[in-house]
Amino acid sequence: MVIYSASFDHTVRLWDVRRGELVRTLSRHNDPVYSVSFSPDGRYVASGCFDRSVFIWDIQTGKLLQSYVGEKRKGGIFEVSWNSRGEKVAASASDGTVILLDVRHIKNRLA
């Protein structure tokens, strides 16, 4: 079993729960990371950061597949969540807005 954790040190970490070990650190964000969410098929993880960015990562490789950075006037991202089909990621920002990202082209490219 694995889990991802969001961190105030600007990273996302993958942990092996059974062994109690850190497997991988993802470090492309520029501010604290507030939220991570697995895709329904378990192949991707979305991360949301206070720098207004949402990143989509490949779980197997740790590769950054897609990034979105919001407008400067928008607030930081506090929560990310996938829809049940794994086609969209919703991100809620500190200014009360919700951003909806279409990630279908990632799945089509990698399928």
C-alpha positions as CSV (number, residue, x, y, z in Angstrom):
1,M,0.0,0.0,0.0
2,V,1.2,3.5,-0.9
3,I,0.1,7.0,0.1
4,Y,1.1,10.4,-1.1
5,S,1.5,13.3,1.3
6,A,1.4,17.0,0.7
7,S,4.0,19.1,2.5
8,F,4.7,22.7,3.5
9,D,8.3,22.2,2.3
10,H,6.9,22.5,-1.3
11,T,7.1,18.7,-2.0
12,V,4.8,15.7,-2.6
13,R,6.0,12.4,-1.1
14,L,5.2,8.8,-2.0
15,W,5.4,6.5,1.0
16,D,5.4,2.7,1.2
17,V,3.1,2.1,4.2
18,R,4.0,-1.5,4.9
19,R,7.8,-0.8,5.0
20,G,7.4,2.7,6.5
21,E,9.7,4.1,3.9
22,L,9.8,7.1,1.6
23,V,9.8,5.9,-2.0
24,R,9.9,9.2,-4.0
25,T,9.8,13.0,-3.5
26,L,8.3,15.2,-6.1
27,S,9.6,18.7,-5.9
28,R,8.4,21.1,-8.6
29,H,6.1,23.3,-6.5
30,N,7.2,26.7,-5.3
31,D,5.1,27.1,-2.2
32,P,3.4,24.8,0.3
33,V,1.5,21.9,-1.2
34,Y,-2.0,21.7,0.4
35,S,-3.6,18.7,-1.3
36,V,-3.0,15.5,-3.2
37,S,-5.5,13.2,-4.9
38,F,-5.2,9.8,-6.7
39,S,-7.0,9.4,-10.0
40,P,-9.7,6.7,-9.9
41,D,-7.6,4.3,-11.9
42,G,-4.6,4.8,-9.6
43,R,-2.2,5.8,-12.3
44,Y,-1.9,9.5,-11.6
45,V,-1.8,11.9,-8.7
46,A,-2.9,15.6,-8.7
47,S,-1.3,18.1,-6.4
48,G,-2.5,21.5,-5.5
49,C,-0.2,24.3,-4.1
50,F,-0.5,27.7,-2.6
51,D,1.5,29.1,-5.6
52,R,-1.8,28.6,-7.6
53,S,-0.5,25.5,-9.4
54,V,-2.0,22.1,-10.0
55,F,0.3,19.4,-11.2
56,I,-0.6,16.0,-12.6
57,W,2.0,13.3,-12.0
58,D,2.6,9.8,-13.2
59,I,2.6,7.5,-10.1
60,Q,4.9,4.9,-11.6
61,T,7.6,7.2,-12.8
62,G,7.2,10.4,-10.8
63,K,7.2,12.3,-14.1
64,L,5.3,15.6,-14.2
65,L,2.7,15.2,-17.0
66,Q,0.6,18.4,-16.9
67,S,0.7,21.7,-15.0
68,Y,-1.7,24.5,-14.6
69,V,-0.8,27.8,-12.9
70,G,-3.7,30.1,-12.1
71,E,-3.9,33.9,-12.5
72,K,-2.0,36.0,-10.0
73,R,-5.2,37.6,-8.8
74,K,-6.6,34.1,-7.9
75,G,-5.9,32.5,-4.6
76,G,-3.8,29.5,-3.7
77,I,-5.0,26.0,-4.3
78,F,-6.3,24.3,-1.1
79,E,-8.0,21.2,-2.4
80,V,-7.8,19.0,-5.6
81,S,-10.1,16.1,-6.5
82,W,-10.7,13.9,-9.5
83,N,-14.2,13.2,-11.0
84,S,-15.3,9.5,-10.9
85,R,-14.3,8.9,-14.6
86,G,-10.8,10.4,-14.1
87,E,-11.3,12.9,-16.9
88,K,-11.3,16.1,-14.8
89,V,-9.6,17.6,-11.8
90,A,-11.4,20.2,-9.7
91,A,-9.2,22.6,-7.7
92,S,-10.6,25.0,-5.0
93,A,-8.7,28.2,-4.4
94,S,-8.5,30.4,-1.3
95,D,-10.4,33.2,-3.1
96,G,-13.5,31.0,-3.4
97,T,-13.1,30.0,-7.0
98,V,-13.1,26.4,-8.4
99,I,-11.0,25.6,-11.4
100,L,-12.0,22.6,-13.5
101,L,-9.2,21.0,-15.5
102,D,-9.7,18.6,-18.4
103,V,-7.0,15.9,-18.2
104,R,-8.4,13.5,-20.9
105,H,-5.6,14.2,-23.3
106,I,-3.1,12.8,-20.8
107,K,-4.9,9.5,-20.6
108,N,-5.2,9.4,-24.4
109,R,-1.5,10.1,-24.9
110,L,-0.4,7.4,-22.4
111,A,-2.9,4.7,-23.3
